[in-house]
Amino acid sequence: MAQLWGGRFTKETDQLVYQFNASISFDKKFFRQDIEGSKAHVAMLGKQEILTKQEMQDIIKCLDEIMQDVEAGKLQITEQYEDIHSFVEANLIERIGDTGKKLHTGRSRNDQVALDMRLYTRLQILETDGLLKELLTVLLRLMKENTDTIMPGFTHLQKAQPITLSHHMGAYFEMFKRDRMRLSDIFERMNYCPLGSGALAGTTYPLDRDYTAKLMGFYGPTLNSMDGVSDRDYLLEFLAALSTIMMHLSRFCEEIIIWNSNEYQFVEIDDAYSTGSSIMPQKKNPDIAELVRGKTGRVYAALVSLLTTMKGIPLAYNKDMQEDKELAFDAMDTVKNCVALFTGMVDTMKFNRDVMRKSANNGFTNATDAADYLVKKGVPFRDAHGIIGQIVLYCIEKNIAIDDMKLEELQKFSPVFAKDVYEAVSMETCVNTRCTTGAPSRTAMEQVIAIEEEYLKEEAFQEFADTISEK
């Protein structure tokens, strides 16, 4: 098949070279974006009288038909075409003849592919944000339901202080909330239109770049044509944000895997999100959590790959930049699938609240509060710390908790202990006297939950929505 750029050449490209150079196998993924960009470009050409009104209408009508035929399966995107741009233009010319050859007026494949990738990435940002919002909605429900569900908090994987399941879920809520903020920030910076940049130096045609930008919901055109065709910063930022999302999911999955173990038994993962063993009938494996944890590496790889590709590219466009797609597409799909599956797993997971509370009680998580009790009775903190350390050793030898000790036993370590110590070191007191902002008490958590409820009512990308509605 003749290439769109073949006029300069006197012999056919070697087939192996052609296949190595072609991108249709993966850039067909954004055929909708290519057609959307072409329609906006043609509408602008008609407005500027570079095309006649009839030519503009004929091309747009045919582009819509090509879109419909592809979506209906009547038209296949095959690898006889070099790229998605060739596919669209060749089918346009086949259907409406010479008028179709005018589609590319005032445009280069360089700004065309830059536009397609930007439109596609923008859509992925919106879809990823929507999935994160669904996850946050599930986490908020768990926060509301578990303000009194006491569990151990950990440092170094050692039981540290008592918290609540609500508080623990709230920590991940903050992580995924920041992920959405990052997506919004990237969107604001990337939502400018490269179409009209040409190959690298614009064009002599009187294009109205503001008009095409507005048609596609961009805030405006990019301000430098060389940067317009060679900028992939937005994609690097998005891949970095996706990597952070996966890191957060992976941390959460690691905890669920631990909590699901026989040693902890904090949670029971729903059968729909578990698998069994081919040889051990007792096994119920947390495969989804493990796979999400495992897939984190491939998303990191996409980021590192593109950073490596971009690091040595001089201005403006170079063919190296075709490598911005395959791994990026994989990373985008991987993250969306992982967020969706993880949300379903957490939403259906059963929490063994009694086991959690017992674990907090048996892990000396109230030791700090016992020391604080002595301090409030006038014992210097360093002395109180030593006294409680001795008590912990005693409890380990006796296989009991601090709360299980009789008052007479406690008074052997310090005479200041009185009956009120049992109330002071109870799990409920330990949690609910921590009332500062961000702490685990019911009072503090209810304040945070109210804030998060209002946050989830907010519309993300409102400026973009307003821009689209003005079209």
N, C-alpha and C positions, 0 to 999 in steps of 0.2 A: 504493500500500500504506500502511495506517495506521502511524504511527510509534509507538514505545514511549512517547514523551513527548507524544503528540498531544492529550491531554485538555484542556489549557489553551488550545488554539488553535481558532479558529472557521472558518478557511479553509485550504485545502491550501497547502503550501509551493510557491513557484514552482519549476518543473522545473529551471531553470538553477541556482537556489539549492540545490535538493536535491542536484544532481550535484556542485556545488562543496563542499557540506558532507559528502557521503558519503565513507566510507573503505573500503568493502568491497573495492574494487579492489586494495588493498594489505594491509589488515589481515586478509584471509582467510588470509594466510601463517601466522598463529598460531591456526588453528581448533583444533588439538590443545590448545594452552595454555588456550584459552577453555573448552573442555570439561573439561579437567583441573581448572581452578579452580572451575567450576560443580559438579563432582562433590564436591570437597572442601567447598564451601560448603553443599551439600545434606546431606552426611554430618554436618556440624556442626549444621545446623538440626534434623536428626533426633535427634542426641544430646541437644540442648538442649530437645527436645520442642516446638519451634516448628512442626515438621512431624511428622505421625504416622510411625511406622515404615514403614507401607505406602506412604505418599506419597514418603518418602525412597527406598525401594527402586524404586518405579515410575519416578521421575525419573532415578535413576542408571542403571537398566536401559535406559531410552530414550536417555539421553545416550550410552551405550556403542554403541547401535545406530546413532545418527546418525554417530558417529565411524567405525564400521565401513563404513557406506554411503558416506560421503565418500571414505574411503581406497580403497574398491573401485570408485569411479567411478559408483555407483548414484545418488548424490545430488550434484548440482552446486551449487556456491556461486556464485550469479548476482548480478548487480548490481541486481536488483529490491529487494534488502535494503540498508539504509543502512550497516550495519557487520556485523562477524562476530558480535557479541553478538545483534543482531536476527535474524540467520540462525538461530542455534542456538535461541533462545527461540521463534521463530515455528514452526520445525519440531517443537520439543518440544510446543507447544500443539496443533499440528495432529494430532499422533500420540496424545497422551494427554489432550487436553482441558483442563478447568479446573485439573487438578492441575499441569499445566505452567506455569500462570500464577503459581504459588507459588515458582518458581525464584528470582525476583528479590527475595524477602523479605529485608530487612535488608542490601540491597546497592545500590550505585549504579554507573552506568556509569563513574563517575570512578575508583572503587577497582577496578572490574573491568578497565578498560583498563590501569591502573597495574600490576595483577597480571599480566595477559597479557604486557605488554612486559617485565616483570622476569623472568618465566619463560622467555620466548623469548631474552632476552639472556643469561640464565644458561646455557641450552643452547648458544648460540653461543660463549660463553667456553670451555665444555668441549670443543666440537668444534675450535675454533681451537687450543687447547692440545694436543689430540691430534695435529693436523697438524704443529705445531711440534716435537713430540717425534719424529715420524717424520723431519723434516728434520735434527734434531740427531743422530739415529741414523746417518744417511747421512754427516754431517760427521765424526762420531766415527770411522767406518770409514775415511774419507779421512785423518784424522789418524793413525790407526794404520799405514796403508799407506805413509805418506810422511814418516816421521821423518828419512829420509836424502835426500829429494828437495830438492836445493838450488835456490833461485830468488832473484832480487833482491827485496829489500824496497824500498819507495818512500817518499819524502816529496816533496811538490810534483810528483808524477808523474815525478820524477827518481830514477834508481837510487841507492840510499843505502847499504845494508849487506846482506850475504847473510843470508837466512833459509831456512826450509824451507817446503814446501807445507803440511806438518803445522801449522807455526806460523801460517801465513796462515789456514788453515781454522779453527784454534783461536780466532782473533780473532772470526770470525763466530759460532762456537759460543757465545762469551761474550755476544754481542749477543742472539742468539735465546734464550739461557738467561735473560737479564734480561727479555726479553719475556714469557716464561712466568711469571717471578716477578711481573711487573706484573699479569698476568691473575689469578694466585692472590690477590694483594692486593686487587684490585677485587672479586673473588668474595666474599672474606671480609666486605667492607664492604657489599655489596649484598644479601647473602642473608638478607633480612628481609622479612616478608610484609605488604603494604599492605592486603590484603583485610580488610574490617571497618572501614575508615576512613570508609566511606559517601561522601557527596558531598564533605564536608570536615570534618564534626563528629561522626563516629561515628553511632551509632544507639541507639534506646531498647530494641531487642531485646536479650535476654541472650546475645549471641554469645560463643562461646569462641574467641577469636582465636589463643590458643596452640595449640589443637587443629587448626585449619585450617592454621596455619603448619607444624606437625609433619607433617600429612598430605602436604604438598607438599615436604618436605625443607628447609624454611627453619629457620634457627636460632631464630627467634621472630618475633613481630609487630613492625611499626614502632611507635614510641612516641609519635608525634604524627600525628593524623589529617590535619591540613592538609599537613604535609610528606609524608605517605604518598601522597596523591593527586597532588602537584605535584613530587615529587623526580624529576629526571632526571640527577642528578649521576653515577650509576652508568653511564648510557649515554654521557655526555660523557667519563667516564674510559675507558670501553671504546673509544670512537672515537679517543681520544687514543692509547691503547695500539695500536690497529690502525694508526694513522698512523705510529707509531714502527716497527712491524713492516714496513710498506711502505717506510719510509725505509731500513731495514736491507736489505731485499730489493733496493731500487733501487740502493743502493751496490754491493752484490754483483753485480747485473746489469751495472752500468757497467763493473766490472772484467772480467767475463766477455766483454762486448762488445769491450773493448780487447784482452784476451788472445786473442780469436778472430780478430782482424784479421790481415791478411797480414804486417804489420810485426812483430807479436809472435809469432804462431803458438804460443802457450803451450798452447792447448786446441783440441780439435776437438769441436764440439757434435754429438751424435747426430742422424742424419737425421730421427728422429721429432720432434725439437724444433727443426728448422730449416726454412727455405723457400728456394726459388730465385727467380730474377728472370725476369720475362716476356720480357725482351729480351737479357739477358746470361747466356749459358749457364754461365759459370764461377762464378757467384755462389752462395754458401751463406750465407744471412742468419740472424743470431741473433734472429729475430723474437720468440720467447717472452721472451727477456731484455729486448728493447726494449719489448714490450707491458707487462710487469710494471713496468718503469721508468715507462712512460707512465701506467699506471693508478694510480700513487701519487697523482696530483693529484686524482682523483675521491674518494679516501678522505679526503684532507685537506679537500676541499670539504664532505663530510658533517659533519666536526667543526666547521668554521667556521660552517656553516649553522645547526647546532643551538645553538652558543654565541650566535649572533646572535639566534636565536628566543627563547632563554631569558633574555636579558639584561634585558628590560623587562617581564617578566611578574610582576604582583603575586600574592600568595597569594589563593585557592588554585589550583584548576584553571581554565585558560582554553583556549579552542578552538585557540589558536596551537599548543598542545602536540601537536596531531595531526600537526604537521610533524616529529615525532620519528621517524617511521617510514620513509618512502620512501627517503630518502638513506641512512639508517642500515642498512636492509635491504640496499641496494645495496653499501654499504661492507663489511658482514659477508660477503656472498657473494663480493665481489671479492677480499677478503683470503684467504678459504679457497681459492678457485680458484688464486690466485697462489702461495700456499704449496705447494699440491699439485703444480702444474705445475713450479714451480721445483725442488722436491725431485726430481721425475723427471728434469729436465734435468741437475742436478748429479750425480745417481746414475749416469747413463749417459754422462757427459762423459769424453772421453779427454784425459789430460794428457801433453803432450810433454815428458817429463822432461829429455831431453838438451838440448832447446832452452832450457829454463828455466835449466839449469846454465850453459850457454854464455853466456846473457844476463847472468847474475850475474858471470861471470868477465870479460866484456868491458866491463862497466860501471863498473870501478874500485870495486866495492862493498867491496873489501878495503883501501881507502885508509886508513880509520881504524885498522885493525889494523897496517898498515905504520907509521903514526905511533906507535902504541902500542909497536911493536917498538923504535923508536928511543928512546922514553922509557925503556923498560926497560934500555936500554944507557947511560942517563945523559944523554941529550939533553933539554933543557927542552922541554915540550910545544909551546910557541909556535914554537920553532925547528923542531921535528919537523914540525909542521903546515905550515910554509913549505917545508921540504925535499920533503915528499910532494907538495905542490902543484906544485912545479917538475917532479917526476918525472911527474906526471899529464900536464902539458903536453908533456913529452918523448914520452910514450907515444902521445898523440894525434897528434903529428907523424909518429911512426913507424908508427902504426896497429897497436900491440901492447898487450898487457896488462902490468901490473906484473910478474907472474910470468914473463913471457917475456923480461924483461931479463936480460942476463948480469951476473954478480957485479961484473965490472970496470965496467960501465956504472953500476950502483947506487953503487959506491964513489966515482965521480966527483961524486956529489951529497953523499955523507957517508962518511967512512972507517970508520964503525962498522959498516957492513953486513958481515955474514959469511954463510957458507953456510947457517946455520940460518934465514935470513930466508925461504927458500922454504917451509919447513915452517910458519913463523909466519904467512905470508900466504896459505896455501892455503885454498880455500873450506871444506874440512872443519874445519880448525883455527879459522877465523873463526867458524863456526857452533857447533862443539862445545865451545869454551872459554867460551861464554856460558851459564853453568850456573845463574844466579840464577833464582829462581821467576818464571815467566812468560817466560823467555828461550827462544830457539829450539833449544838443544842437544838432542841425543837424550835425555840424562839428564833435563833439565828437562821435556821434552815427555812422556816416559814417566810422570813423576810426575803431570803434569796429566791425562793420558789416564786414569790409574787413578782419579783424583778424579771425572772426568766419567763414567766407567763406573758408579761408585757412584751418582752423581747421577741417571742415567737409570733406575736400578733403583727409585728412590723413586716412590711413588704420589702424584700430584698430587691436591689437593682431598680428602685423606684424611678430614678432619672431616666433609665433606659426604657422602662415601661411608658413613661410620659413621652419620650421621643418617638416611640413606635406609634402611640395613639395619635400623634400629630400628623402622621403620614397621610 
